[in-house]
Amino acid sequence: MTKLVIFDVDGTLIDSQAHIIASMTAAFGAVGVPTPTRDAILSIVGLSLPIAIRELAQEASDKTIAEMVDVYKADFTENRLKMDAAMPLFEGADSAIARLIARDDVVLAIATGKSRRGLDALLQEWTFGSHFVSTQCADNHPSKPHPSMVQACLAECEVAAQNAVVVGDTTYDMEMAAAARCAGLGVSWGYHGVDALKATGARAVVTDFSQLDAALDQIWKD
């Protein structure tokens, strides 16, 4: 029986908060709107960019939101160069993925609020990037927590929902998993807290990538 692990990216595999905060600050500054707090910015990580900015700037016009999205995208690309390109993987992420790649019964996928361009840039940098069978992003789907990205992963990987686990750091990931009838596995080192992850349906929350294998096997066993 083939099992599927669907990873979120920002806050789950990579520590991108410095890039996100810098680019969001640039986007708000470009239109003269006060920049939200760091906590407010990190709270919307995981949503598709236009939805995230709309959540942070609820009084802004659609035209202003569109301008902010464009500024964010341009600044994010520039910041990746200024901050020495690759955003760091969280400790243990590469080893955990290598262990899953070595298993005959597991396939891997990605469901992220990133753009296709941003995701492809990361996949090219990662030594394990080619091992993701399905890579779904914000360009082709509604924003999380809509289940569309997970449903596409299930279809492309030919795995039933009951055999799939979404691994993520936000409530949007857990809600997306539930909407697709998959299990959700939270990680504690990302942008939403452990209590929030559990409240939105996480079957378990790991505090270190070394715990990932056992947590996945327990979910599949249950």
N, CA, C and O of each residue as an XYZ file, in Angstrom:
888
protein
N       0.844     -1.201      0.000
C       0.000      0.000      0.000
C       0.882      1.255      0.000
O       1.689      1.453      0.908
N       0.724      2.078     -1.002
C       1.528      3.296     -1.097
C       0.971      4.378     -0.189
O      -0.237      4.606     -0.138
N       1.863      5.033      0.519
C       1.499      6.129      1.415
C       2.083      7.435      0.864
O       3.107      7.427      0.180
N       1.425      8.546      1.167
C       1.823      9.846      0.644
C       2.049     10.822      1.780
O       1.224     10.938      2.687
N       3.187     11.534      1.725
C       3.467     12.621      2.660
C       3.505     13.912      1.857
O       4.320     14.067      0.948
N       2.617     14.834      2.203
C       2.513     16.117      1.507
C       3.066     17.202      2.417
O       2.504     17.476      3.478
N       4.168     17.819      2.004
C       4.816     18.837      2.829
C       4.395     20.246      2.437
O       4.315     20.582      1.256
N       4.130     21.060      3.445
C       4.128     22.511      3.296
C       5.592     22.943      3.185
O       6.493     22.154      3.471
N       5.835     24.190      2.772
C       7.213     24.647      2.611
C       7.606     25.686      3.670
O       8.406     25.390      4.558
N       7.051     26.897      3.581
C       7.435     27.980      4.498
C       7.033     27.636      5.931
O       5.864     27.368      6.211
N       8.012     27.648      6.833
C       7.739     27.353      8.229
C       7.744     25.876      8.560
O       7.720     25.498      9.731
N       7.775     25.033      7.531
C       7.813     23.584      7.741
C       9.153     23.017      7.307
O       9.848     22.375      8.095
N       9.518     23.255      6.041
C      10.818     22.805      5.541
C      11.875     23.902      5.618
O      13.039     23.626      5.908
N      11.473     25.144      5.358
C      12.457     26.235      5.326
C      12.088     27.352      6.287
O      10.916     27.595      6.572
N      13.122     28.023      6.778
C      12.951     29.189      7.648
C      13.021     30.439      6.777
O      14.105     30.955      6.503
N      11.877     30.912      6.352
C      11.811     32.019      5.393
C      11.314     33.312      6.024
O      11.018     34.266      5.305
N      11.214     33.368      7.344
C      10.562     34.512      7.958
C      11.283     35.829      7.700
O      10.625     36.856      7.534
N      12.609     35.834      7.660
C      13.325     37.084      7.409
C      12.992     37.637      6.030
O      12.794     38.841      5.869
N      12.929     36.750      5.031
C      12.584     37.178      3.677
C      11.148     37.680      3.606
O      10.871     38.696      2.969
N      10.246     36.977      4.252
C       8.831     37.344      4.211
C       8.603     38.699      4.867
O       7.909     39.550      4.310
N       9.177     38.903      6.035
C       8.993     40.172      6.751
C       9.601     41.326      5.957
O       8.992     42.391      5.859
N      10.793     41.129      5.388
C      11.439     42.189      4.609
C      10.598     42.575      3.398
O      10.425     43.760      3.113
N      10.080     41.589      2.692
C       9.311     41.873      1.480
C       7.935     42.443      1.803
O       7.432     43.289      1.064
N       7.323     41.999      2.883
C       6.036     42.558      3.277
C       6.214     44.010      3.724
O       5.362     44.853      3.444
N       7.312     44.304      4.414
C       7.605     45.681      4.817
C       7.765     46.568      3.588
O       7.271     47.695      3.567
N       8.447     46.070      2.572
C       8.623     46.825      1.329
C       7.294     47.060      0.636
O       7.049     48.147      0.112
N       6.435     46.054      0.630
C       5.138     46.170     -0.040
C       4.252     47.218      0.630
O       3.611     48.019     -0.051
N       4.217     47.212      1.938
C       3.409     48.200      2.647
C       4.017     49.592      2.512
O       3.294     50.574      2.341
N       5.337     49.676      2.589
C       5.986     50.975      2.459
C       5.769     51.613      1.103
O       5.672     52.836      1.000
N       5.691     50.798      0.060
C       5.540     51.307     -1.303
C       4.214     52.029     -1.516
O       4.117     52.903     -2.377
N       3.190     51.671     -0.737
C       1.874     52.303     -0.914
C       1.500     53.193      0.266
O       0.385     53.712      0.332
N       2.435     53.367      1.195
C       2.208     54.280      2.301
C       1.236     53.776      3.351
O       0.603     54.568      4.049
N       1.116     52.459      3.466
C       0.248     51.862      4.483
C       1.130     51.371      5.633
O       2.166     50.753      5.386
N       0.735     51.635      6.892
C       1.566     51.203      8.019
C       1.819     49.696      7.980
O       0.915     48.898      7.735
N       3.062     49.340      8.227
C       3.435     47.921      8.190
C       2.890     47.198      9.414
O       3.026     47.696     10.531
N       2.278     46.037      9.226
C       1.777     45.258     10.372
C       2.930     44.792     11.255
O       4.096     44.868     10.868
N       2.593     44.319     12.423
C       3.604     43.788     13.320
C       4.174     42.486     12.768
O       3.585     41.840     11.901
N       5.333     42.126     13.298
C       5.964     40.874     12.898
C       5.019     39.698     13.125
O       4.881     38.834     12.259
N       4.366     39.663     14.294
C       3.474     38.552     14.599
C       2.304     38.499     13.624
O       1.883     37.420     13.208
N       1.788     39.655     13.267
C       0.668     39.695     12.318
C       1.098     39.160     10.960
O       0.365     38.404     10.322
N       2.290     39.556     10.520
C       2.788     39.081      9.224
C       2.981     37.579      9.240
O       2.574     36.893      8.303
N       3.592     37.060     10.283
C       3.851     35.624     10.335
C       2.568     34.813     10.484
O       2.525     33.639     10.117
N       1.528     35.436     11.020
C       0.274     34.703     11.222
C      -0.406     34.337      9.915
O      -1.215     33.410      9.880
N      -0.088     35.063      8.818
C      -0.756     34.791      7.545
C       0.121     33.974      6.591
O      -0.272     33.715      5.453
N       1.295     33.572      7.050
C       2.150     32.722      6.218
C       1.425     31.410      5.931
O       0.888     30.769      6.835
N       1.420     31.029      4.662
C       0.707     29.830      4.252
C      -0.448     30.145      3.329
O      -0.827     29.328      2.489
N      -1.015     31.353      3.488
C      -2.058     31.787      2.563
C      -1.430     32.200      1.240
O      -0.258     32.573      1.197
N      -2.199     32.134      0.168
C      -1.726     32.667     -1.104
C      -1.499     34.167     -0.947
O      -2.209     34.822     -0.185
N      -0.513     34.720     -1.663
C      -0.062     36.082     -1.426
C      -1.173     37.131     -1.483
O      -1.277     37.931     -0.553
N      -2.007     37.170     -2.523
C      -3.054     38.207     -2.536
C      -4.008     38.097     -1.350
O      -4.450     39.111     -0.810
N      -4.325     36.865     -0.945
C      -5.210     36.655      0.206
C      -4.523     37.108      1.485
O      -5.151     37.715      2.352
N      -3.235     36.813      1.601
C      -2.475     37.192      2.788
C      -2.405     38.708      2.938
O      -2.620     39.240      4.027
N      -2.105     39.401      1.844
C      -2.002     40.863      1.905
C      -3.367     41.480      2.167
O      -3.472     42.457      2.910
N      -4.410     40.926      1.570
C      -5.760     41.424      1.838
C      -6.112     41.264      3.315
O      -6.761     42.133      3.896
N      -5.689     40.167      3.916
C      -5.951     39.937      5.330
C      -5.249     40.982      6.196
O      -5.780     41.390      7.229
N      -4.060     41.415      5.779
C      -3.276     42.382      6.545
C      -3.670     43.828      6.249
O      -3.457     44.713      7.079
N      -4.238     44.068      5.081
C      -4.607     45.438      4.670
C      -6.064     45.443      4.226
O      -6.365     45.629      3.047
N      -6.947     45.240      5.168
C      -8.355     45.033      4.844
C      -9.050     46.266      4.292
O     -10.077     46.143      3.625
N      -8.514     47.451      4.555
C      -9.137     48.682      4.071
C      -8.603     49.111      2.704
O      -9.129     50.050      2.107
N      -7.580     48.445      2.208
C      -6.953     48.850      0.943
C      -7.829     48.477     -0.247
O      -8.588     47.508     -0.196
N      -7.714     49.258     -1.318
C      -8.468     48.980     -2.535
C      -7.862     47.797     -3.272
O      -6.728     47.400     -3.004
N      -8.621     47.243     -4.197
C      -8.101     46.127     -4.992
C      -6.870     46.551     -5.778
O      -5.936     45.767     -5.940
N      -6.863     47.794     -6.271
C      -5.720     48.309     -7.024
C      -4.479     48.367     -6.138
O      -3.383     47.997     -6.559
N      -4.667     48.835     -4.911
C      -3.534     48.924     -3.978
C      -3.026     47.525     -3.624
O      -1.818     47.303     -3.547
N      -3.937     46.594     -3.411
C      -3.528     45.224     -3.102
C      -2.701     44.655     -4.247
O      -1.668     44.025     -4.018
N      -3.148     44.873     -5.472
C      -2.421     44.364     -6.641
C      -1.019     44.961     -6.712
O      -0.059     44.266     -7.046
N      -0.902     46.252     -6.397
C       0.416     46.904     -6.396
C       1.306     46.314     -5.320
O       2.493     46.080     -5.547
N       0.742     46.077     -4.162
C       1.514     45.500     -3.064
C       1.999     44.097     -3.408
O       3.127     43.729     -3.081
N       1.155     43.322     -4.063
C       1.556     41.976     -4.486
C       2.748     42.045     -5.424
O       3.699     41.275     -5.288
N       2.697     42.975     -6.380
C       3.802     43.115     -7.339
C       5.093     43.534     -6.645
O       6.165     43.012     -6.953
N       4.990     44.480     -5.703
C       6.180     44.938     -4.975
C       6.747     43.794     -4.138
O       7.960     43.589     -4.106
N       5.879     43.056     -3.468
C       6.332     41.930     -2.652
C       7.102     40.927     -3.494
O       8.192     40.499     -3.115
N       6.540     40.552     -4.635
C       7.188     39.552     -5.481
C       8.563     40.020     -5.947
O       9.530     39.258     -5.911
N       8.648     41.282     -6.386
C       9.923     41.807     -6.870
C      10.942     41.890     -5.742
O      12.111     41.550     -5.927
N      10.495     42.345     -4.565
C      11.413     42.479     -3.434
C      11.845     41.125     -2.913
O      12.995     40.954     -2.508
N      10.937     40.157     -2.917
C      11.279     38.825     -2.427
C      12.395     38.216     -3.271
O      13.341     37.633     -2.742
N      12.271     38.358     -4.593
C      13.313     37.843     -5.486
C      14.643     38.536     -5.216
O      15.687     37.886     -5.162
N      14.603     39.863     -5.044
C      15.830     40.617     -4.777
C      16.428     40.236     -3.432
O      17.646     40.098     -3.311
N      15.586     40.064     -2.424
C      16.079     39.712     -1.093
C      16.734     38.347     -1.069
O      17.694     38.128     -0.331
N      16.220     37.422     -1.875
C      16.844     36.106     -1.951
C      18.294     36.238     -2.408
O      19.158     35.480     -1.966
N      18.559     37.193     -3.288
C      19.931     37.414     -3.754
C      20.752     38.118     -2.681
O      21.896     37.748     -2.417
N      20.153     39.142     -2.064
C      20.873     39.895     -1.041
C      21.184     39.039      0.181
O      22.228     39.206      0.811
N      20.294     38.139      0.511
C      20.464     37.314      1.707
C      21.114     35.976      1.382
O      20.905     34.985      2.082
N      21.897     35.960      0.323
C      22.677     34.785     -0.049
C      21.786     33.636     -0.526
O      21.961     32.476     -0.150
N      20.830     34.011     -1.367
C      20.022     33.077     -2.161
C      19.168     32.135     -1.328
O      18.071     32.510     -0.916
N      19.637     30.938     -1.072
C      18.771     29.887     -0.535
C      18.321     30.191      0.895
O      19.113     30.622      1.733
N      17.050     29.961      1.150
C      16.538     30.044      2.511
C      16.868     28.743      3.222
O      16.713     27.665      2.647
N      17.321     28.831      4.466
C      17.829     27.623      5.128
C      16.742     26.616      5.448
O      15.646     26.981      5.873
N      17.051     25.352      5.241
C      16.189     24.271      5.707
C      16.255     24.212      7.230
O      17.306     24.457      7.822
N      15.141     23.889      7.853
C      15.177     23.662      9.293
C      16.047     22.445      9.589
O      16.142     21.522      8.780
N      16.671     22.458     10.750
C      17.584     21.383     11.127
C      16.879     20.030     11.074
O      15.806     19.846     11.649
N      17.500     19.104     10.380
C      16.967     17.757     10.297
C      16.031     17.510      9.141
O      15.643     16.367      8.899
N      15.651     18.568      8.407
C      14.699     18.402      7.305
C      15.271     17.525      6.204
O      14.589     16.628      5.708
N      16.515     17.776      5.817
C      17.108     17.009      4.722
C      17.256     15.530      5.097
O      17.021     14.655      4.264
N      17.640     15.250      6.336
C      17.788     13.860      6.772
C      16.443     13.150      6.825
O      16.333     11.984      6.447
N      15.419     13.858      7.297
C      14.089     13.267      7.381
C      13.558     12.928      5.999
O      12.975     11.863      5.795
N      13.757     13.829      5.057
C      13.290     13.573      3.700
C      14.081     12.428      3.078
O      13.513     11.603      2.362
N      15.374     12.368      3.341
C      16.189     11.262      2.816
C      15.683      9.919      3.336
O      15.662      8.932      2.600
N      15.276      9.883      4.601
C      14.752      8.637      5.163
C      13.451      8.229      4.472
O      13.223      7.049      4.208
N      12.607      9.209      4.184
C      11.341      8.902      3.508
C      11.579      8.475      2.062
O      10.898      7.581      1.560
N      12.539      9.107      1.392
C      12.871      8.738      0.016
C      13.326      7.280     -0.050
O      13.043      6.578     -1.021
N      14.032      6.830      0.987
C      14.580      5.468      1.010
C      13.512      4.405      1.224
O      13.776      3.219      1.026
N      12.319      4.807      1.622
C      11.245      3.839      1.870
C      10.541      3.468      0.570
O      10.263      4.328     -0.266
N      10.262      2.203      0.414
C       9.577      1.725     -0.785
C       8.080      2.003     -0.758
O       7.421      1.973     -1.797
N       7.545      2.273      0.427
C       6.094      2.414      0.557
C       5.623      3.865      0.645
O       4.440      4.111      0.881
N       6.529      4.832      0.458
C       6.185      6.249      0.638
C       6.555      7.053     -0.602
O       7.629      6.873     -1.176
N       5.650      7.944     -1.007
C       5.958      8.945     -2.027
C       5.752     10.325     -1.419
O       5.028     10.476     -0.435
N       6.390     11.331     -2.008
C       6.397     12.678     -1.444
C       5.753     13.684     -2.391
O       5.799     13.533     -3.612
N       5.152     14.714     -1.799
C       4.557     15.792     -2.576
C       4.671     17.094     -1.795
O       5.054     17.095     -0.625
N       4.336     18.204     -2.452
C       4.372     19.533     -1.840
C       3.060     20.245     -2.117
O       2.515     20.163     -3.218
N       2.557     20.946     -1.104
C       1.412     21.839     -1.256
C       1.763     23.142     -0.552
O       1.824     23.183      0.677
N       1.994     24.206     -1.313
C       2.511     25.447     -0.747
C       1.792     26.673     -1.293
O       1.283     26.668     -2.414
N       1.761     27.713     -0.485
C       1.218     28.985     -0.925
C       2.185     29.783     -1.765
O       1.856     30.884     -2.206
N       3.363     29.257     -1.994
C       4.344     29.934     -2.848
C       3.882     29.965     -4.303
O       2.998     29.208     -4.706
N       4.493     30.849     -5.077
C       4.278     30.862     -6.516
C       5.067     29.728     -7.160
O       5.967     29.162     -6.541
N       4.727     29.397     -8.406
C       5.479     28.366     -9.127
C       6.933     28.772     -9.285
O       7.830     27.943     -9.129
N       7.175     30.035     -9.591
C       8.563     30.479     -9.759
C       9.358     30.302     -8.477
O      10.493     29.825     -8.501
N       8.759     30.690     -7.357
C       9.461     30.560     -6.088
C       9.691     29.112     -5.700
O      10.757     28.757     -5.197
N       8.691     28.280     -5.937
C       8.840     26.866     -5.597
C       9.879     26.197     -6.479
O      10.723     25.448     -5.986
N       9.826     26.461     -7.776
C      10.796     25.842     -8.682
C      12.228     26.234     -8.340
O      13.146     25.424     -8.472
N      12.420     27.481     -7.900
C      13.767     27.920     -7.510
C      14.287     27.098     -6.336
O      15.462     26.734     -6.299
N      13.412     26.807     -5.382
C      13.821     25.986     -4.241
C      14.093     24.548     -4.668
O      15.090     23.952     -4.258
N      13.216     24.000     -5.481
C      13.391     22.612     -5.917
C      14.725     22.422     -6.642
O      15.354     21.370     -6.529
N      15.148     23.438     -7.380
C      16.426     23.355     -8.084
C      17.601     23.422     -7.115
O      18.657     22.851     -7.385
N      17.426     24.112     -5.993
C      18.506     24.243     -5.018
C      18.643     22.995     -4.149
O      19.746     22.643     -3.730
N      17.523     22.331     -3.880
C      17.536     21.179     -2.979
C      18.085     19.951     -3.686
O      17.734     19.686     -4.836
N      18.931     19.211     -3.019
C      19.466     17.977     -3.596
C      18.375     16.919     -3.738
O      18.500     15.996     -4.543
N      17.311     17.054     -2.957
C      16.223     16.076     -2.983
C      15.007     16.580     -3.765
O      13.959     15.934     -3.764
N      15.143     17.725     -4.430
C      13.998     18.355     -5.074
C      13.287     17.498     -6.104
O      12.071     17.594     -6.267
N      14.041     16.662     -6.796
C      13.453     15.851     -7.865
C      12.619     14.680     -7.338
O      11.953     14.000     -8.119
N      12.646     14.440     -6.039
C      11.946     13.295     -5.474
C      10.492     13.587     -5.128
O       9.772     12.678     -4.715
N      10.044     14.821     -5.284
C       8.645     15.130     -5.027
C       7.838     14.791     -6.275
O       8.042     15.383     -7.334
N       6.933     13.848     -6.145
C       6.156     13.362     -7.290
C       5.162     14.407     -7.771
O       4.909     14.524     -8.971
N       4.600     15.163     -6.845
C       3.632     16.211     -7.176
C       4.009     17.477     -6.428
O       4.301     17.426     -5.233
N       4.005     18.608     -7.111
C       4.338     19.897     -6.482
C       3.249     20.898     -6.834
O       3.168     21.372     -7.967
N       2.420     21.213     -5.860
C       1.284     22.103     -6.079
C       1.534     23.445     -5.382
O       2.063     23.499     -4.272
N       1.136     24.531     -6.068
C       1.418     25.867     -5.552
C       0.235     26.800     -5.778
O      -0.789     26.409     -6.338
N       0.399     28.046     -5.330
C      -0.692     29.011     -5.342
C      -1.096     29.455     -6.737
O      -2.218     29.922     -6.930
N      -0.217     29.322     -7.707
C      -0.539     29.796     -9.050
C      -1.718     29.062     -9.670
O      -2.419     29.622    -10.514
N      -1.945     27.831     -9.268
C      -2.929     26.985     -9.943
C      -4.088     26.536     -9.059
O      -4.912     25.721     -9.474
N      -4.150     27.072     -7.834
C      -5.165     26.590     -6.898
C      -5.684     27.722     -6.022
O      -5.009     28.739     -5.861
N      -6.878     27.555     -5.454
C      -7.335     28.484     -4.419
C      -6.388     28.438     -3.224
O      -5.658     27.466     -3.030
N      -6.413     29.492     -2.438
C      -5.558     29.552     -1.256
C      -5.939     28.493     -0.235
O      -7.103     28.106     -0.129
N      -4.953     28.032      0.512
C      -5.249     27.228      1.697
C      -6.233     28.015      2.564
O      -6.144     29.242      2.599
N      -7.158     27.373      3.259
C      -7.271     25.934      3.513
C      -8.135     25.158      2.509
O      -8.546     24.033      2.793
N      -8.411     25.740      1.356
C      -9.133     24.982      0.330
C      -8.363     23.697      0.022
O      -7.134     23.737     -0.039
N      -9.031     22.566     -0.174
C      -8.335     21.285     -0.348
C      -7.786     21.025     -1.743
O      -7.233     19.951     -1.983
N      -7.917     21.963     -2.669
C      -7.564     21.721     -4.069
C      -6.138     21.209     -4.242
O      -5.916     20.259     -4.993
N      -5.173     21.816     -3.564
C      -3.782     21.389     -3.745
C      -3.575     19.950     -3.280
O      -2.890     19.173     -3.945
N      -4.158     19.601     -2.158
C      -4.035     18.234     -1.650
C      -4.729     17.254     -2.581
O      -4.203     16.177     -2.857
N      -5.882     17.614     -3.053
C      -6.608     16.741     -3.976
C      -5.804     16.484     -5.250
O      -5.819     15.375     -5.786
N      -5.104     17.511     -5.732
C      -4.260     17.330     -6.912
C      -3.095     16.398     -6.611
O      -2.733     15.565     -7.442
N      -2.504     16.535     -5.420
C      -1.422     15.628     -5.023
C      -1.916     14.182     -4.974
O      -1.237     13.277     -5.458
N      -3.078     13.969     -4.400
C      -3.639     12.623     -4.307
C      -3.857     12.022     -5.698
O      -3.548     10.855     -5.941
N      -4.394     12.839     -6.601
C      -4.672     12.354     -7.946
C      -3.386     12.026     -8.700
O      -3.287     10.977     -9.336
N      -2.395     12.929     -8.626
C      -1.149     12.716     -9.359
C      -0.361     11.528     -8.808
O       0.295     10.807     -9.560
N      -0.429     11.333     -7.510
C       0.326     10.241     -6.875
C      -0.477      8.952     -6.803
O       0.054      7.905     -6.432
N      -1.750      9.024     -7.156
C      -2.637      7.857     -7.139
C      -2.670      7.197     -5.767
O      -2.497      5.986     -5.629
N      -2.898      8.039     -4.753
C      -2.966      7.574     -3.365
C      -4.308      8.010     -2.781
O      -4.750      9.136     -3.011
N      -4.948      7.134     -2.036
C      -6.217      7.453     -1.392
C      -5.999      8.411     -0.221
O      -4.951      8.401      0.424
N      -6.996      9.224      0.035
C      -6.879     10.242      1.081
C      -6.531      9.642      2.439
O      -5.766     10.238      3.198
N      -7.078      8.477      2.754
C      -6.823      7.877      4.067
C      -5.380      7.401      4.242
O      -4.958      7.077      5.353
N      -4.630      7.362      3.145
C      -3.226      6.951      3.214
C      -2.262      8.127      3.082
O      -1.057      7.935      2.917
N      -2.802      9.351      3.156
C      -1.976     10.545      2.988
C      -1.943     11.369      4.266
O      -2.920     11.432      5.012
N      -0.803     11.996      4.499
C      -0.621     12.884      5.655
C      -0.067     14.216      5.161
O       0.908     14.253      4.410
N      -0.694     15.307      5.588
C      -0.194     16.653      5.300
C       0.655     17.101      6.479
O       0.186     17.105      7.617
N       1.904     17.480      6.213
C       2.817     17.955      7.252
C       2.963     19.462      7.114
O       3.428     19.951      6.085
N       2.569     20.202      8.149
C       2.619     21.651      8.049
C       2.705     22.324      9.406
O       2.565     21.689     10.451
N       2.939     23.630      9.360
C       3.147     24.392     10.586
C       2.000     25.335     10.925
O       2.035     25.993     11.965
N       0.969     25.416     10.055
C      -0.095     26.384     10.292
C      -1.467     25.722     10.381
O      -1.663     24.586      9.949
N      -2.400     26.462     10.950
C      -3.783     25.996     11.008
C      -4.352     25.821      9.606
O      -5.211     24.967      9.389
N      -3.879     26.623      8.650
C      -4.358     26.488      7.269
C      -4.006     25.101      6.715
O      -4.790     24.501      5.980
N      -2.825     24.605      7.075
C      -2.417     23.269      6.623
C      -3.307     22.190      7.225
O      -3.729     21.264      6.533
N      -3.590     22.316      8.522
C      -4.405     21.313      9.191
C      -5.838     21.343      8.663
O      -6.453     20.294      8.474
N      -6.367     22.536      8.428
C      -7.730     22.666      7.895
C      -7.796     22.152      6.458
O      -8.788     21.540      6.062
N      -6.747     22.399      5.679
C      -6.678     21.899      4.311
C      -6.675     20.374      4.310
O      -7.368     19.745      3.510
N      -5.899     19.791      5.202
C      -5.851     18.331      5.295
C      -7.220     17.761      5.625
O      -7.676     16.805      4.997
N      -7.866     18.353      6.609
C      -9.182     17.865      7.018
C     -10.197     17.994      5.886
O     -11.023     17.104      5.682
N     -10.134     19.103      5.152
C     -11.075     19.318      4.045
C     -10.882     18.291      2.940
O     -11.827     17.954      2.226
N      -9.645     17.789      2.798
C      -9.351     16.760      1.794
C      -9.476     15.351      2.360
O      -9.197     14.374      1.665
N      -9.898     15.242      3.627
C     -10.077     13.965      4.314
C      -8.763     13.215      4.513
O      -8.711     11.986      4.485
N      -7.705     13.996      4.715
C      -6.389     13.433      5.031
C      -6.050     13.751      6.483
O      -6.667     14.620      7.099
N      -5.075     13.045      7.017
C      -4.571     13.359      8.351
C      -3.640     14.562      8.277
O      -2.957     14.774      7.276
N      -3.624     15.344      9.351
C      -2.702     16.465      9.454
C      -1.688     16.219     10.553
O      -2.052     15.812     11.656
N      -0.424     16.463     10.263
C       0.659     16.330     11.239
C       1.336     17.684     11.383
O       1.927     18.190     10.429
N       1.255     18.266     12.562
C       1.821     19.594     12.776
C       3.283     19.552     13.177
O       3.768     18.562     13.722
N       3.981     20.660     12.892
C       5.353     20.845     13.365
C       5.376     22.091     14.247
O       4.722     23.089     13.944
N       6.125     22.025     15.328
C       6.062     23.081     16.348
C       6.936     24.283     16.056
O       6.803     25.312     16.718
N       7.843     24.180     15.065
C       8.853     25.226     14.880
C       8.430     26.299     13.874
O       9.235     27.170     13.544
N       7.210     26.261     13.386
C       6.783     27.185     12.347
C       6.075     28.412     12.868
O       6.475     28.987     13.880
N       5.005     28.821     12.166
C       4.410     30.137     12.382
C       3.135     30.133     13.219
O       2.682     31.207     13.614
N       2.540     28.988     13.506
C       1.383     28.907     14.384
C       1.722     27.989     15.555
O       2.561     27.097     15.428
N       1.079     28.208     16.675
C       1.429     27.475     17.884
C       0.875     26.064     17.937
O      -0.011     25.701     17.163
N       1.402     25.277     18.855
C       0.998     23.884     19.022
C      -0.483     23.783     19.351
O      -1.180     22.937     18.790
N      -0.976     24.628     20.247
C      -2.383     24.571     20.636
C      -3.289     24.848     19.439
O      -4.315     24.192     19.262
N      -2.903     25.822     18.621
C      -3.708     26.154     17.443
C      -3.723     25.001     16.451
O      -4.752     24.721     15.837
N      -2.582     24.331     16.290
C      -2.505     23.188     15.380
C      -3.416     22.060     15.862
O      -4.144     21.465     15.068
N      -3.377     21.772     17.139
C      -4.211     20.708     17.691
C      -5.693     21.069     17.601
O      -6.535     20.208     17.347
N      -6.004     22.350     17.810
C      -7.396     22.789     17.776
C      -7.999     22.689     16.379
O      -9.217     22.603     16.228
N      -7.140     22.700     15.353
C      -7.638     22.625     13.979
C      -7.423     21.243     13.356
O      -7.460     21.083     12.136
N      -7.198     20.251     14.220
C      -7.258     18.887     13.735
C      -5.967     18.121     13.592
O      -5.985     16.999     13.085
N      -4.837     18.680     14.019
C      -3.581     17.938     13.915
C      -3.681     16.639     14.706
O      -4.050     16.645     15.881
N      -3.345     15.517     14.048
C      -3.376     14.230     14.735
C      -2.243     14.128     15.749
O      -2.351     13.421     16.751
N      -1.163     14.838     15.476
C      -0.009     14.906     16.371
C       0.792     16.143     15.989
O       0.619     16.691     14.901
N       1.670     16.579     16.890
C       2.583     17.693     16.603
C       3.974     17.260     17.010
O       4.199     16.887     18.161
N       4.923     17.307     16.066
C       6.301     16.935     16.377
C       7.103     18.185     16.692
O       6.833     19.262     16.159
N       8.090     18.033     17.561
C       8.924     19.166     17.964
C      10.317     19.107     17.354
O      11.136     20.000     17.570
N      10.583     18.043     16.588
C      11.884     17.856     15.947
C      11.697     16.907     14.771
O      10.878     15.990     14.838
N      12.451     17.118     13.696
C      12.312     16.253     12.525
C      12.659     14.793     12.829
O      12.239     13.894     12.099
N      13.416     14.552     13.891
C      13.744     13.170     14.241
C      12.507     12.388     14.666
O      12.517     11.157     14.663
N      11.442     13.098     15.032
C      10.209     12.448     15.472
C       9.249     12.164     14.313
O       8.220     11.517     14.506
N       9.579     12.640     13.121
C       8.640     12.581     12.006
C       8.261     11.153     11.625
O       7.079     10.854     11.458
N       9.247     10.268     11.486
C       8.993      8.904     11.015
C       8.021      8.169     11.935
O       7.059      7.555     11.473
N       8.279      8.238     13.227
C       7.426      7.539     14.185
C       6.015      8.115     14.185
O       5.038      7.373     14.288
N       5.909      9.433     14.071
C       4.592     10.068     14.063
C       3.792      9.666     12.829
O       2.595      9.393     12.922
N       4.450      9.629     11.682
C       3.775      9.209     10.459
C       3.307      7.757     10.571
O       2.165      7.440     10.239
N       4.194      6.881     11.039
C       3.840      5.463     11.142
C       2.685      5.246     12.110
O       1.841      4.378     11.886
N       2.643      6.034     13.191
C       1.545      5.900     14.137
C       0.220      6.326     13.507
O      -0.809      5.683     13.711
N       0.257      7.422     12.737
C      -0.960      7.878     12.055
C      -1.448      6.814     11.083
O      -2.642      6.516     11.040
N      -0.542      6.241     10.305
C      -0.935      5.208      9.337
C      -1.417      3.939     10.041
O      -2.292      3.238      9.535
N      -0.849      3.653     11.197
C      -1.263      2.477     11.963
C      -2.674      2.646     12.505
O      -3.482      1.717     12.489
N      -2.953      3.865     12.991
C      -4.263      4.143     13.582
C      -5.355      4.129     12.495
O      -6.529      4.342     12.797
